[in-house]
């Protein structure tokens, strides 16, 4: 016998909550900027695949160095022609894609020598990429949504202070998003103290190039559980994966294994947000995100 529900003003809310509980839909974040053949930034954002795009990298900063951006073959920073991406950044944002500048990377020359150095770098980032003003903005007048910490040099000193200084700019109007990409062994050698500040919105943990916490040979689920229960974020945790076998030295998870075996366990975390893909170039070549998006 059919049961007719009586009307209640709470009914639509309850129905929506029930529907939301059926599936934990996630997002995809991607790194762009390290291969001139990966297509434009606008191409990445117009693909409909991503919620976050990290422009990588500001690979030189701190310790008295002149900050420098490295976007591989996309532009020539010394010629100051990377400002062509200003309009593409605004295109991304009009598509509800958040665009962040990623600091560091596996190469480059970066470190912070003191509290004052962290303050100086934060001021530089605000004036040159965020809501401040400078005659030398490398990516033009577009205001990025935030800063990503991909610190991999093993020196964690003062990055917690950099995060603190950057977070304070949110009080001036537009929120400054902070994200981070630690390695999967916990705690991360470079970002451990910074992540304990609780100031980060989203964290994409790199589950590659670290055999002890990779799928299938390492304890991916155990490491994931440790990260998602040990670090407080205001947003979510993302599972970082390589987009092809060529994207990393180890840790590639096939789309079939990701969707059928890995994600069901990962999604049990209440703060699951989706996956992070390294990188856009390999994603274009292997169509990784398009194969897994409906399951993320």
Number of C-alpha atoms within 10 A of each C-alpha: 3 4 5 6 7 6 8 9 7 8 12 11 11 12 11 10 11 11 10 11 10 8 11 16 15 17 17 21 27 24 23 25 25 18 15 14 13 20 15 15 22 17 13 23 24 15 10 13 17 24 19 21 27 25 24 23 26 22 21 20 21 19 18 13 11 8 16 16 24 20 20 15 12 20 18 13 16 11 8 14 14 19 17 15 20 17 16 19 27 19 17 22 20 12 16 14 22 21 26 26 27 27 23 23 19 11 12 18 17 22 23 22 14 15 15 14 19 25 20 18 20 23 18 18 20 22 17 22 25 25 22 16 14 14 9 13 21 21 23 20 23 19 23 24 23 25 27 27 26 25 26 21 17 12 15 18 19 21 24 20 21 22 24 19 19 23 19 12 18 14 9 10 8 13 15 22 20 23 27 23 24 25 23 26 21 15 17 20 16 20 25 19 17 22 24 15 15 15 19 25 16 22 28 25 25 26 29 24 16 16 18 16 23 23 21 15 10 15 15 23 16 11 19 24 14 15 20 20 12 13 16 20 20 13 14 20 28 27 25 25 25 26 27 24 14 11 19 16 12 17 24 22 21 17 20 11 13 18 17 12 14 18 18 14 13 23 19 11 16 12 18 22 24 25 25 28 27 21 25 29 23 20 21 17 11 15 15 18 23 15 14 17 19 11 17 20
